[in-house]
Every structure is written in C-alpha cells, then in structure tokens.
Amino acid sequence: MADVLQKPLIKSCDMSQEMQDHAVSSSQAAVEKFTIEKDMAAYIKKDFDSKYGPTWHCIVGRNFGSYVTHESKHFIYFYLGPQAILLFKSG
C-alpha cells in the first residue's frame, strides 16, 4: 500500500499528458488491488484496451530489460515504488 502513495518516476514517455495520467492512476489501482505482477500487468493492459482500443502490452516487474516497437504517442515506462511498468501499444 505504501508503494501506491509514492510519486511515479517517469523514465521515458511518448504519450499525451491525459494518457500518462491515466497510466499512473491505472497502475496505482493495480498495485493496490493485486500482489502478483502478472495480475497487475493484465489489469493495466485490459484497462487501456478498453479505454483506448487494442492492442496494448504491459510488463510489470522489478528487474527486466526491454526493447520494443510501439505506435507513436503510445508508450510509457515508469516506476511506481519498486515496480517498473512498461506500457505500449503495438499491433
């Protein structure tokens, strides 16, 4: 629960401020609701698919590398407490 109260640390972002704010709030809800990272990622992905249309991809974890191709203006990578969250649209 303490992680949810922490300010997000945006590492890389290519999306509108409104979408960025929604990514943070959706991620905060996921971290509060679930303890398993896969469930957090599924929650965020389904939320974005529903609000912004498919196809979104989400990775949540404490230690991962990535290199992805994404649609322009549909990418964010940030930390929420100890969790790194990568969210992007592709396909």
N, C-alpha and C positions, 0 to 999 in steps of 0.2 A: 504494500500500500504506500509506503514511503516513496517508492520509485515514481509513482504516478504524480506526486506533488512536485517532483523536480522539474526544472525548466528544461525543455528539449534543447539539445545541442545539434543544430543543423550543420552537417558536414558538406553536403552537396545537394543542390536543388535546382531543378528546371521545371517549375510549375507555378501557376498563379498563387497569389497570397491566400485567396479563399480556399483553394485546393490544399495548399500547405497547411493551413489552419485545421482543415477537416482531417488531414492525415494525422496530425498531432492529437486531436481530440479522439479520433477513432482508435488510435494506438493506446492512448491513456485508458480508454474504456476496455480494450482488450487485455492490457496488463492488469487492470483491476479485476476483471472477470475470470481470467484463466491463469494457471500456473505453468502449463506446458506450452513451450514456444510454438510448436506446430499449430496448436489451437488458437494462439494469438494471431499468427500469420493468416490462418483461414478466416478468422473474424474480420480482419482488416481487408483482406482481398475481397471477400463477399460484400462487405460494405461499399467498397469502391466500385465493384462490378455493378452493384445495384444503383448507386448514385450517378456514376459517370459512364456506365456502359462497359462491356467486356473489351478486352481481356487484360486484367490486371494480374500482377505477380507480386508476391510478398515473401520476404525472408526475414525472420526474426531470430536473433541469437547473440551470443556473447563473443564468438570467435569464428569468423568466416571471411573468406576472400570472395571477390566477385568481379566480373567484367561482363556487362550486359549491353544489349542494343535495346533502345527504347524509343517510343514515339516522342517527337519534340513536344516540350511543355508537359510531360507526363512522367517525371522522375523525382524521387526524393530519397535521400539517405541521411539518417539522423540517429542520435542516441536519446533514449529516454531512460534515465538511470543507467544501469549496467547493460541494458538491452540495446543492441544495434538493430535498426529497422530499415530495410531496403524495400521500397515500393515503386513499381514502374509498370507502365502499360506497353504491351507489345503484342501484336497479332491482331 
